[in-house]
Amino acid sequence: MCAISQFSGVKIEEVRIRNFRSLKEVDVKLDWLTVIIGENNAGKTSFLDALFVAIGAGRHNISSDDIFLAQSETKAPKEREVIIDLLIRPIDKGGNIIDIFPEGCYWIELYGEGISQDDDGNEFVAIRTQMRWDSTEGGYEVERKFLADWQDPNRLNLSKVKGSVSSYQIKPLALYLLDAKRDIKEEFQSRNSFWYKLISDLGLENGKITEIEAELGRINEGIISGSGVLGHLQEHLNDLYKTIGGDSESVSITPIPRHLRDLSKGVDVNYSTKGAQSFPLSRHGMGTRSLAAVLTFRAYMTWKQRNSNDNIHPMLALEEPESHLHPQAQRALFSQIEEIPGQRIISTHSPYIAGQTDVSKFRHFRKVGENTMVTQMDTSELEADDIHKIDRMVMNTRGEILYANALLLFEGEQTEDQALPIFAEKYWGQHPNALGISMVGVGGNGRYLPFLRLARSFQIPWYIFSDGESETITNVDKALSKAGEPITSTRRFTIPDGKNFEEYISVQEYEDVLIDVILCTESKNPHHKAALKAKWEEETNPLQEICSTLEKNKTLYGKQIADAITGMEDEKLRFPPLIRSLFEKMSDDLGLEKRG
């Protein structure tokens, strides 16, 4: 739903891209706010660039580097074409899609015969941007045409065209791209910036301009007459006429601009943090300068929308809005992005921004070989409470899992939370974070479902390592069934014989190692350690006592247990059998190599 201030009468509902960089075949539904997530080099920036090629406010040259290249190819075939299709639908003032363009509206006048109807009589505008190799020019030519239909995704090559699209017809949809390198300092200096476009015409009446410029002239004269160094400098510069002609006294130094049209060249913005001196924005850090550039765009677009005689449909592509901002600032930034009018498409690596976003607005990009795949969560069959649980239990606390290559889920017991990452690091020779593996304690055996739904929707490989108590097994069964997964999934690893983790590792093979861990932890000095050891030697059921000690002090022993077991001389004992099986399965699925 969009705010009334964002109303333009249209919405770009879907984008289809073929053969642009890694986007061989990508279809993306757009919302009023669309949040692109995924690992690095998954195609997020390519998607924003493709949109800019289609409807960007500015020129974008296409080269062979922008054409999809298969792994087996050294260069793209000249006959390979790039296609970027946009589906535009009419909306009401609430932002909801409607069946037809209202009679007499701006868009009917703009697109005319470019408006089409589907089989159900619903009106739409479809614009195709196509890039072909032009052997005469030795480069790629770009052309835009209206489509007469919106074909099934697999039949795009059968789409019928019906007339060319002019730049005038694209202009009201123009996409503005703010990449990760944005900087308000450059905005101040560029004549093509949003800053310059806003302040180049101050909207003052002619009489007021004459009055102000006369005052500026008097201020300049006062500065020159009162400054010995400026007067001295002007006196010598006046000798220019002796060499290159001109009149005597023809030079005048202007410490400040005499004309309002030049005033914008020297305009700056001062900003002071709490309790500090005020400094120009250009002297602040990159986080402040980046954010100022975003806010300048917001000012530009709201002003343009307010003062435009024609309808415009604001479109913003914003890359990594979190650049150079600390976590609290990233959280605060999200509400400011929401205030930008029109359709906004942002790509982000920030779990703090992602954590504030409705899960239905995510488009997850991931690389499969040389291709990019895009997925989104279908929330149409979920109850409001199900969506709330995903937002509350997953997104608000564990937003980083959206960027994971794989998820390892467990109940959240403190022993597993500390021990499993250490076992994993010893097994693969790298911390699981370096491999893109998120190890997530879900917070109880009844809380797997939201995590499974999220992982399945975005095709993130998931694995479960759970205790074997009957209640846990029942709850995991329910979660898997509701998520559409078989309860016998090979990615589910359950501790056998109804045991929990402490019971599972309290076995004879680890008895001596675990007792030594307990002794080292509980003893205060060598004498005390010797006394405790003697006591342990008298235990009639040491394994039961080991398990009881570990369960009473989960936060104390998790890391030490893993360190001790993985450090054993016998390589076969360094990983408990179920953990070894889990890591072997993950290695096979994810293409990882055992190093420990």
VORO-885401 format. One record per residue (C-alpha): x, y, z; residue in one letter. Coordinates in steps of 0.2 Angstrom, whole numbers. Example, Ala and Ser with C-alpha at 12.3 -4.5 7.8 and 13.67 -1.06 7.14 Angstrom:
2
<px 62; py -22; pz 39; residu a>
<px 68; py -5; pz 36; residu s>
END
This chain:
596
<px 0; py 0; pz 0; residu m>
<px 7; py 17; pz -4; residu c>
<px 3; py 34; pz 4; residu a>
<px -8; py 47; pz -5; residu i>
<px 8; py 58; pz -7; residu s>
<px 15; py 44; pz -18; residu q>
<px 0; py 43; pz -29; residu f>
<px 5; py 44; pz -48; residu s>
<px -9; py 33; pz -56; residu g>
<px 2; py 19; pz -61; residu v>
<px 14; py 6; pz -53; residu k>
<px 27; py -5; pz -61; residu i>
<px 21; py -22; pz -56; residu e>
<px 34; py -34; pz -63; residu e>
<px 52; py -33; pz -72; residu v>
<px 58; py -47; pz -83; residu r>
<px 76; py -48; pz -88; residu i>
<px 85; py -59; pz -101; residu r>
<px 104; py -61; pz -104; residu n>
<px 110; py -45; pz -94; residu f>
<px 126; py -50; pz -85; residu r>
<px 122; py -65; pz -73; residu s>
<px 103; py -62; pz -75; residu l>
<px 100; py -75; pz -89; residu k>
<px 82; py -77; pz -85; residu e>
<px 75; py -67; pz -70; residu v>
<px 57; py -61; pz -66; residu d>
<px 55; py -50; pz -52; residu v>
<px 38; py -43; pz -44; residu k>
<px 40; py -25; pz -38; residu l>
<px 31; py -18; pz -23; residu d>
<px 31; py 0; pz -17; residu w>
<px 46; py -4; pz -7; residu l>
<px 56; py -19; pz -13; residu t>
<px 71; py -25; pz -3; residu v>
<px 84; py -35; pz -13; residu i>
<px 94; py -46; pz -2; residu i>
<px 107; py -60; pz -5; residu g>
<px 125; py -64; pz -4; residu e>
<px 139; py -54; pz -13; residu n>
<px 140; py -56; pz -32; residu n>
<px 123; py -63; pz -33; residu a>
<px 116; py -50; pz -46; residu g>
<px 108; py -37; pz -35; residu k>
<px 118; py -22; pz -43; residu t>
<px 116; py -30; pz -60; residu s>
<px 97; py -29; pz -57; residu f>
<px 97; py -11; pz -53; residu l>
<px 109; py -7; pz -68; residu d>
<px 97; py -16; pz -79; residu a>
<px 82; py -6; pz -73; residu l>
<px 93; py 10; pz -76; residu f>
<px 96; py 4; pz -94; residu v>
<px 78; py 2; pz -97; residu a>
<px 71; py 18; pz -89; residu i>
<px 86; py 27; pz -80; residu g>
<px 87; py 46; pz -79; residu a>
<px 103; py 47; pz -88; residu g>
<px 114; py 38; pz -101; residu r>
<px 120; py 21; pz -99; residu h>
<px 132; py 13; pz -112; residu n>
<px 130; py -6; pz -116; residu i>
<px 145; py -16; pz -119; residu s>
<px 149; py -34; pz -122; residu s>
<px 153; py -35; pz -103; residu d>
<px 134; py -33; pz -100; residu d>
<px 129; py -48; pz -110; residu i>
<px 126; py -64; pz -101; residu f>
<px 141; py -76; pz -103; residu l>
<px 139; py -95; pz -100; residu a>
<px 153; py -104; pz -90; residu q>
<px 159; py -113; pz -106; residu s>
<px 160; py -97; pz -117; residu e>
<px 174; py -85; pz -119; residu t>
<px 164; py -71; pz -127; residu k>
<px 145; py -68; pz -129; residu a>
<px 138; py -73; pz -146; residu p>
<px 134; py -57; pz -156; residu k>
<px 116; py -64; pz -159; residu e>
<px 113; py -64; pz -141; residu r>
<px 100; py -51; pz -136; residu e>
<px 96; py -42; pz -120; residu v>
<px 78; py -40; pz -115; residu i>
<px 71; py -30; pz -101; residu i>
<px 52; py -30; pz -100; residu d>
<px 42; py -19; pz -88; residu l>
<px 23; py -22; pz -84; residu l>
<px 14; py -5; pz -79; residu i>
<px -3; py -6; pz -72; residu r>
<px -16; py 8; pz -67; residu p>
<px -19; py 11; pz -48; residu i>
<px -32; py 20; pz -37; residu d>
<px -27; py 33; pz -24; residu k>
<px -24; py 20; pz -11; residu g>
<px -10; py 12; pz -22; residu g>
<px -21; py -3; pz -27; residu n>
<px -21; py -10; pz -45; residu i>
<px -37; py -7; pz -54; residu i>
<px -43; py -14; pz -71; residu d>
<px -43; py 1; pz -82; residu i>
<px -34; py 17; pz -84; residu f>
<px -47; py 31; pz -79; residu p>
<px -55; py 40; pz -93; residu e>
<px -46; py 56; pz -97; residu g>
<px -31; py 52; pz -86; residu c>
<px -13; py 58; pz -90; residu y>
<px -7; py 40; pz -94; residu w>
<px -20; py 38; pz -108; residu i>
<px -14; py 54; pz -116; residu e>
<px 4; py 49; pz -114; residu l>
<px 3; py 31; pz -120; residu y>
<px -12; py 31; pz -131; residu g>
<px -11; py 15; pz -142; residu e>
<px 3; py 8; pz -131; residu g>
<px -10; py 3; pz -119; residu i>
<px -15; py -15; pz -121; residu s>
<px -28; py -27; pz -113; residu q>
<px -26; py -45; pz -107; residu d>
<px -38; py -59; pz -110; residu d>
<px -49; py -53; pz -95; residu d>
<px -50; py -35; pz -101; residu g>
<px -37; py -28; pz -88; residu n>
<px -27; py -14; pz -96; residu e>
<px -9; py -12; pz -94; residu f>
<px 7; py -5; pz -103; residu v>
<px 21; py -16; pz -107; residu a>
<px 38; py -8; pz -112; residu i>
<px 52; py -19; pz -119; residu r>
<px 70; py -12; pz -119; residu t>
<px 80; py -23; pz -131; residu q>
<px 99; py -22; pz -135; residu m>
<px 106; py -30; pz -151; residu r>
<px 123; py -30; pz -158; residu w>
<px 125; py -17; pz -173; residu d>
<px 139; py -23; pz -184; residu s>
<px 138; py -7; pz -193; residu t>
<px 141; py 4; pz -178; residu e>
<px 152; py -9; pz -169; residu g>
<px 142; py -9; pz -153; residu g>
<px 125; py -12; pz -145; residu y>
<px 110; py -2; pz -150; residu e>
<px 96; py 0; pz -138; residu v>
<px 78; py 2; pz -144; residu e>
<px 61; py 2; pz -134; residu r>
<px 44; py -4; pz -140; residu k>
<px 27; py -6; pz -133; residu f>
<px 21; py -24; pz -131; residu l>
<px 4; py -30; pz -137; residu a>
<px 4; py -44; pz -124; residu d>
<px 12; py -50; pz -108; residu w>
<px 17; py -67; pz -112; residu q>
<px 21; py -82; pz -101; residu d>
<px 39; py -81; pz -95; residu p>
<px 44; py -95; pz -106; residu n>
<px 37; py -87; pz -122; residu r>
<px 45; py -70; pz -121; residu l>
<px 52; py -72; pz -138; residu n>
<px 34; py -73; pz -145; residu l>
<px 28; py -56; pz -138; residu s>
<px 21; py -45; pz -151; residu k>
<px 27; py -27; pz -152; residu v>
<px 16; py -12; pz -157; residu k>
<px 26; py 4; pz -160; residu g>
<px 41; py 13; pz -153; residu s>
<px 43; py 21; pz -136; residu v>
<px 49; py 39; pz -136; residu s>
<px 61; py 46; pz -123; residu s>
<px 46; py 58; pz -119; residu y>
<px 36; py 43; pz -114; residu q>
<px 49; py 36; pz -103; residu i>
<px 53; py 52; pz -94; residu k>
<px 38; py 52; pz -81; residu p>
<px 45; py 34; pz -76; residu l>
<px 63; py 39; pz -75; residu a>
<px 73; py 29; pz -62; residu l>
<px 86; py 38; pz -52; residu y>
<px 100; py 27; pz -46; residu l>
<px 110; py 31; pz -30; residu l>
<px 124; py 19; pz -29; residu d>
<px 135; py 14; pz -14; residu a>
<px 147; py 28; pz -19; residu k>
<px 135; py 43; pz -17; residu r>
<px 142; py 58; pz -8; residu d>
<px 134; py 75; pz -4; residu i>
<px 152; py 83; pz -7; residu k>
<px 150; py 78; pz -25; residu e>
<px 132; py 84; pz -26; residu e>
<px 138; py 101; pz -21; residu f>
<px 150; py 101; pz -35; residu q>
<px 140; py 93; pz -50; residu s>
<px 129; py 103; pz -61; residu r>
<px 119; py 87; pz -64; residu n>
<px 116; py 83; pz -46; residu s>
<px 99; py 84; pz -37; residu f>
<px 106; py 97; pz -26; residu w>
<px 110; py 109; pz -41; residu y>
<px 93; py 105; pz -49; residu k>
<px 84; py 111; pz -33; residu l>
<px 94; py 127; pz -29; residu i>
<px 98; py 133; pz -47; residu s>
<px 81; py 142; pz -47; residu d>
<px 77; py 149; pz -30; residu l>
<px 59; py 155; pz -36; residu g>
<px 62; py 173; pz -31; residu l>
<px 53; py 187; pz -40; residu e>
<px 63; py 199; pz -51; residu n>
<px 61; py 214; pz -40; residu g>
<px 67; py 204; pz -25; residu k>
<px 82; py 198; pz -35; residu i>
<px 87; py 215; pz -40; residu t>
<px 86; py 221; pz -22; residu e>
<px 97; py 207; pz -15; residu i>
<px 110; py 208; pz -29; residu e>
<px 112; py 227; pz -25; residu a>
<px 115; py 222; pz -7; residu e>
<px 127; py 209; pz -12; residu l>
<px 137; py 222; pz -22; residu g>
<px 137; py 234; pz -7; residu r>
<px 144; py 220; pz 4; residu i>
<px 157; py 216; pz -9; residu n>
<px 163; py 234; pz -9; residu e>
<px 163; py 235; pz 9; residu g>
<px 174; py 219; pz 11; residu i>
<px 187; py 226; pz -3; residu i>
<px 188; py 243; pz 5; residu s>
<px 190; py 236; pz 22; residu g>
<px 203; py 223; pz 17; residu s>
<px 221; py 229; pz 14; residu g>
<px 226; py 213; pz 6; residu v>
<px 211; py 212; pz -6; residu l>
<px 213; py 230; pz -11; residu g>
<px 232; py 227; pz -14; residu h>
<px 228; py 211; pz -25; residu l>
<px 214; py 220; pz -35; residu q>
<px 226; py 235; pz -38; residu e>
<px 239; py 223; pz -46; residu h>
<px 226; py 213; pz -56; residu l>
<px 220; py 229; pz -64; residu n>
<px 236; py 229; pz -74; residu d>
<px 228; py 215; pz -85; residu l>
<px 222; py 228; pz -97; residu y>
<px 240; py 233; pz -101; residu k>
<px 244; py 216; pz -108; residu t>
<px 228; py 209; pz -115; residu i>
<px 218; py 225; pz -118; residu g>
<px 202; py 231; pz -109; residu g>
<px 198; py 246; pz -99; residu d>
<px 207; py 252; pz -83; residu s>
<px 199; py 248; pz -67; residu e>
<px 190; py 233; pz -76; residu s>
<px 194; py 220; pz -63; residu v>
<px 184; py 218; pz -47; residu s>
<px 186; py 204; pz -34; residu i>
<px 170; py 197; pz -28; residu t>
<px 173; py 188; pz -11; residu p>
<px 155; py 183; pz -12; residu i>
<px 144; py 181; pz -28; residu p>
<px 136; py 197; pz -35; residu r>
<px 122; py 187; pz -44; residu h>
<px 110; py 175; pz -36; residu l>
<px 112; py 163; pz -51; residu r>
<px 130; py 161; pz -45; residu d>
<px 126; py 160; pz -27; residu l>
<px 122; py 141; pz -28; residu s>
<px 140; py 137; pz -33; residu k>
<px 146; py 142; pz -16; residu g>
<px 131; py 136; pz -5; residu v>
<px 136; py 124; pz 8; residu d>
<px 127; py 115; pz 23; residu v>
<px 134; py 116; pz 40; residu n>
<px 129; py 102; pz 53; residu y>
<px 134; py 99; pz 71; residu s>
<px 132; py 83; pz 81; residu t>
<px 126; py 85; pz 99; residu k>
<px 138; py 96; pz 109; residu g>
<px 150; py 99; pz 95; residu a>
<px 155; py 113; pz 84; residu q>
<px 146; py 116; pz 67; residu s>
<px 156; py 110; pz 51; residu f>
<px 151; py 110; pz 33; residu p>
<px 144; py 93; pz 27; residu l>
<px 159; py 91; pz 16; residu s>
<px 170; py 89; pz 31; residu r>
<px 160; py 76; pz 40; residu h>
<px 162; py 57; pz 38; residu g>
<px 156; py 47; pz 24; residu m>
<px 141; py 40; pz 33; residu g>
<px 134; py 58; pz 36; residu t>
<px 138; py 63; pz 18; residu r>
<px 130; py 47; pz 11; residu s>
<px 114; py 50; pz 21; residu l>
<px 114; py 68; pz 16; residu a>
<px 114; py 63; pz -2; residu a>
<px 99; py 51; pz 1; residu v>
<px 89; py 65; pz 10; residu l>
<px 94; py 78; pz -4; residu t>
<px 86; py 66; pz -17; residu f>
<px 70; py 65; pz -6; residu r>
<px 69; py 83; pz -5; residu a>
<px 72; py 84; pz -24; residu y>
<px 58; py 71; pz -28; residu m>
<px 45; py 78; pz -16; residu t>
<px 48; py 96; pz -23; residu w>
<px 47; py 90; pz -41; residu k>
<px 31; py 80; pz -38; residu q>
<px 23; py 94; pz -29; residu r>
<px 27; py 107; pz -43; residu n>
<px 25; py 96; pz -58; residu s>
<px 11; py 100; pz -70; residu n>
<px 10; py 82; pz -76; residu d>
<px 10; py 66; pz -67; residu n>
<px 27; py 58; pz -63; residu i>
<px 30; py 41; pz -56; residu h>
<px 45; py 43; pz -44; residu p>
<px 57; py 28; pz -45; residu m>
<px 72; py 26; pz -34; residu l>
<px 85; py 12; pz -35; residu a>
<px 96; py 14; pz -19; residu l>
<px 111; py 3; pz -17; residu e>
<px 117; py -1; pz 1; residu e>
<px 108; py 13; pz 10; residu p>
<px 118; py 7; pz 26; residu e>
<px 135; py 12; pz 19; residu s>
<px 146; py 19; pz 32; residu h>
<px 132; py 20; pz 45; residu l>
<px 133; py 12; pz 63; residu h>
<px 119; py 0; pz 67; residu p>
<px 108; py 12; pz 77; residu q>
<px 109; py 24; pz 62; residu a>
<px 105; py 10; pz 50; residu q>
<px 89; py 6; pz 60; residu r>
<px 84; py 25; pz 60; residu a>
<px 87; py 26; pz 41; residu l>
<px 73; py 14; pz 37; residu f>
<px 59; py 26; pz 41; residu s>
<px 67; py 40; pz 31; residu q>
<px 68; py 28; pz 16; residu i>
<px 49; py 24; pz 18; residu e>
<px 46; py 43; pz 17; residu e>
<px 53; py 44; pz -1; residu i>
<px 39; py 45; pz -13; residu p>
<px 35; py 33; pz -27; residu g>
<px 42; py 15; pz -29; residu q>
<px 59; py 12; pz -20; residu r>
<px 70; py -3; pz -24; residu i>
<px 84; py -5; pz -11; residu i>
<px 98; py -18; pz -11; residu s>
<px 105; py -21; pz 6; residu t>
<px 117; py -31; pz 16; residu h>
<px 111; py -24; pz 33; residu s>
<px 102; py -36; pz 45; residu p>
<px 96; py -20; pz 54; residu y>
<px 87; py -13; pz 39; residu i>
<px 81; py -31; pz 34; residu a>
<px 75; py -34; pz 51; residu g>
<px 62; py -19; pz 49; residu q>
<px 55; py -24; pz 32; residu t>
<px 40; py -34; pz 29; residu d>
<px 45; py -52; pz 24; residu v>
<px 34; py -51; pz 9; residu s>
<px 44; py -37; pz 2; residu k>
<px 60; py -47; pz 1; residu f>
<px 67; py -53; pz -16; residu r>
<px 81; py -65; pz -12; residu h>
<px 95; py -66; pz -25; residu f>
<px 107; py -81; pz -26; residu r>
<px 120; py -87; pz -38; residu k>
<px 118; py -105; pz -45; residu v>
<px 133; py -108; pz -56; residu g>
<px 134; py -93; pz -68; residu e>
<px 115; py -89; pz -66; residu n>
<px 106; py -78; pz -54; residu t>
<px 90; py -85; pz -46; residu m>
<px 77; py -74; pz -38; residu v>
<px 64; py -80; pz -25; residu t>
<px 52; py -72; pz -14; residu q>
<px 40; py -78; pz 0; residu m>
<px 23; py -82; pz -4; residu d>
<px 13; py -76; pz 11; residu t>
<px -4; py -78; pz 3; residu s>
<px -8; py -94; pz 12; residu e>
<px -1; py -89; pz 28; residu l>
<px -11; py -83; pz 43; residu e>
<px -7; py -66; pz 50; residu a>
<px 0; py -74; pz 66; residu d>
<px 12; py -84; pz 55; residu d>
<px 19; py -69; pz 46; residu i>
<px 20; py -60; pz 63; residu h>
<px 31; py -75; pz 70; residu k>
<px 43; py -74; pz 55; residu i>
<px 45; py -55; pz 58; residu d>
<px 46; py -56; pz 77; residu r>
<px 56; py -73; pz 80; residu m>
<px 67; py -72; pz 64; residu v>
<px 69; py -55; pz 56; residu m>
<px 69; py -44; pz 72; residu n>
<px 83; py -54; pz 80; residu t>
<px 92; py -65; pz 66; residu r>
<px 90; py -54; pz 50; residu g>
<px 108; py -60; pz 45; residu e>
<px 102; py -77; pz 40; residu i>
<px 95; py -69; pz 24; residu l>
<px 113; py -68; pz 18; residu y>
<px 118; py -86; pz 23; residu a>
<px 123; py -100; pz 11; residu n>
<px 116; py -112; pz 23; residu a>
<px 107; py -113; pz 40; residu l>
<px 111; py -125; pz 54; residu l>
<px 96; py -125; pz 66; residu l>
<px 95; py -131; pz 84; residu f>
<px 85; py -129; pz 99; residu e>
<px 96; py -115; pz 106; residu g>
<px 103; py -124; pz 121; residu e>
<px 118; py -115; pz 127; residu q>
<px 129; py -130; pz 126; residu t>
<px 126; py -133; pz 107; residu e>
<px 126; py -114; pz 104; residu d>
<px 144; py -114; pz 110; residu q>
<px 150; py -131; pz 105; residu a>
<px 144; py -133; pz 87; residu l>
<px 153; py -118; pz 79; residu p>
<px 169; py -125; pz 87; residu i>
<px 166; py -143; pz 80; residu f>
<px 163; py -135; pz 63; residu a>
<px 178; py -124; pz 63; residu e>
<px 189; py -139; pz 68; residu k>
<px 181; py -150; pz 54; residu y>
<px 182; py -137; pz 40; residu w>
<px 197; py -127; pz 45; residu g>
<px 187; py -111; pz 45; residu q>
<px 174; py -103; pz 56; residu h>
<px 157; py -107; pz 49; residu p>
<px 154; py -88; pz 47; residu n>
<px 168; py -88; pz 34; residu a>
<px 159; py -101; pz 24; residu l>
<px 142; py -92; pz 25; residu g>
<px 135; py -105; pz 37; residu i>
<px 123; py -97; pz 50; residu s>
<px 121; py -108; pz 66; residu m>
<px 105; py -103; pz 74; residu v>
<px 97; py -107; pz 90; residu g>
<px 79; py -105; pz 87; residu v>
<px 74; py -103; pz 105; residu g>
<px 65; py -119; pz 109; residu g>
<px 60; py -135; pz 101; residu n>
<px 43; py -128; pz 96; residu g>
<px 51; py -113; pz 86; residu r>
<px 58; py -121; pz 70; residu y>
<px 44; py -117; pz 59; residu l>
<px 47; py -98; pz 55; residu p>
<px 65; py -102; pz 51; residu f>
<px 61; py -117; pz 40; residu l>
<px 48; py -106; pz 30; residu r>
<px 60; py -92; pz 27; residu l>
<px 74; py -104; pz 22; residu a>
<px 62; py -114; pz 10; residu r>
<px 55; py -98; pz 2; residu s>
<px 73; py -91; pz -2; residu f>
<px 80; py -108; pz -6; residu q>
<px 93; py -107; pz 8; residu i>
<px 99; py -125; pz 12; residu p>
<px 94; py -129; pz 30; residu w>
<px 99; py -143; pz 42; residu y>
<px 92; py -147; pz 59; residu i>
<px 102; py -154; pz 74; residu f>
<px 90; py -158; pz 88; residu s>
<px 89; py -167; pz 104; residu d>
<px 80; py -184; pz 104; residu g>
<px 67; py -182; pz 118; residu e>
<px 49; py -187; pz 113; residu s>
<px 42; py -169; pz 114; residu e>
<px 56; py -162; pz 104; residu t>
<px 54; py -175; pz 90; residu i>
<px 35; py -172; pz 90; residu t>
<px 37; py -153; pz 88; residu n>
<px 51; py -155; pz 74; residu v>
<px 39; py -167; pz 65; residu d>
<px 25; py -154; pz 66; residu k>
<px 37; py -140; pz 60; residu a>
<px 43; py -150; pz 45; residu l>
<px 26; py -155; pz 40; residu s>
<px 19; py -138; pz 40; residu k>
<px 34; py -131; pz 31; residu a>
<px 31; py -144; pz 17; residu g>
<px 46; py -155; pz 21; residu e>
<px 46; py -174; pz 25; residu p>
<px 49; py -178; pz 43; residu i>
<px 62; py -191; pz 37; residu t>
<px 72; py -178; pz 28; residu s>
<px 90; py -182; pz 26; residu t>
<px 94; py -164; pz 32; residu r>
<px 87; py -168; pz 49; residu r>
<px 99; py -175; pz 62; residu f>
<px 91; py -181; pz 79; residu t>
<px 101; py -187; pz 94; residu i>
<px 97; py -206; pz 96; residu p>
<px 89; py -215; pz 111; residu d>
<px 79; py -200; pz 117; residu g>
<px 94; py -191; pz 123; residu k>
<px 99; py -173; pz 124; residu n>
<px 116; py -166; pz 120; residu f>
<px 124; py -168; pz 137; residu e>
<px 118; py -186; pz 138; residu e>
<px 124; py -190; pz 120; residu y>
<px 142; py -185; pz 124; residu i>
<px 143; py -192; pz 141; residu s>
<px 149; py -209; pz 135; residu v>
<px 164; py -220; pz 139; residu q>
<px 175; py -214; pz 125; residu e>
<px 175; py -196; pz 131; residu y>
<px 174; py -200; pz 150; residu e>
<px 192; py -196; pz 154; residu d>
<px 192; py -180; pz 143; residu v>
<px 176; py -173; pz 151; residu l>
<px 182; py -177; pz 169; residu i>
<px 198; py -167; pz 165; residu d>
<px 188; py -153; pz 158; residu v>
<px 177; py -153; pz 174; residu i>
<px 193; py -154; pz 185; residu l>
<px 201; py -139; pz 177; residu c>
<px 186; py -129; pz 178; residu t>
<px 181; py -132; pz 196; residu e>
<px 198; py -133; pz 204; residu s>
<px 205; py -118; pz 213; residu k>
<px 223; py -124; pz 214; residu n>
<px 233; py -140; pz 211; residu p>
<px 230; py -147; pz 228; residu h>
<px 211; py -144; pz 226; residu h>
<px 212; py -152; pz 209; residu k>
<px 220; py -168; pz 216; residu a>
<px 207; py -169; pz 229; residu a>
<px 193; py -168; pz 216; residu l>
<px 201; py -181; pz 205; residu k>
<px 202; py -193; pz 220; residu a>
<px 183; py -190; pz 222; residu k>
<px 180; py -194; pz 204; residu w>
<px 189; py -210; pz 205; residu e>
<px 178; py -216; pz 218; residu e>
<px 162; py -212; pz 208; residu e>
<px 152; py -228; pz 205; residu t>
<px 143; py -220; pz 190; residu n>
<px 155; py -207; pz 183; residu p>
<px 145; py -205; pz 166; residu l>
<px 129; py -200; pz 175; residu q>
<px 138; py -188; pz 186; residu e>
<px 147; py -180; pz 171; residu i>
<px 130; py -178; pz 162; residu c>
<px 123; py -170; pz 178; residu s>
<px 137; py -158; pz 180; residu t>
<px 137; py -153; pz 162; residu l>
<px 118; py -150; pz 162; residu e>
<px 119; py -139; pz 178; residu k>
<px 132; py -128; pz 170; residu n>
<px 128; py -127; pz 152; residu k>
<px 135; py -109; pz 149; residu t>
<px 151; py -114; pz 158; residu l>
<px 156; py -130; pz 148; residu y>
<px 150; py -129; pz 130; residu g>
<px 166; py -121; pz 123; residu k>
<px 177; py -131; pz 134; residu q>
<px 169; py -148; pz 129; residu i>
<px 171; py -145; pz 111; residu a>
<px 189; py -139; pz 113; residu d>
<px 194; py -154; pz 123; residu a>
<px 185; py -167; pz 111; residu i>
<px 192; py -160; pz 95; residu t>
<px 209; py -160; pz 103; residu g>
<px 209; py -178; pz 106; residu m>
<px 224; py -188; pz 98; residu e>
<px 212; py -202; pz 91; residu d>
<px 205; py -193; pz 75; residu e>
<px 190; py -204; pz 75; residu k>
<px 184; py -198; pz 91; residu l>
<px 187; py -179; pz 87; residu r>
<px 169; py -178; pz 81; residu f>
<px 154; py -187; pz 89; residu p>
<px 146; py -198; pz 76; residu p>
<px 130; py -188; pz 73; residu l>
<px 140; py -172; pz 72; residu i>
<px 152; py -180; pz 59; residu r>
<px 137; py -186; pz 49; residu s>
<px 129; py -169; pz 49; residu l>
<px 145; py -161; pz 43; residu f>
<px 148; py -174; pz 30; residu e>
<px 130; py -171; pz 23; residu k>
<px 133; py -152; pz 23; residu m>
<px 150; py -155; pz 14; residu s>
<px 142; py -165; pz 1; residu d>
<px 128; py -153; pz -2; residu d>
<px 138; py -137; pz -1; residu l>
<px 154; py -143; pz -9; residu g>
<px 164; py -140; pz 6; residu l>
<px 181; py -149; pz 10; residu e>
<px 185; py -157; pz 27; residu k>
<px 201; py -150; pz 33; residu r>
<px 201; py -155; pz 52; residu g>
END
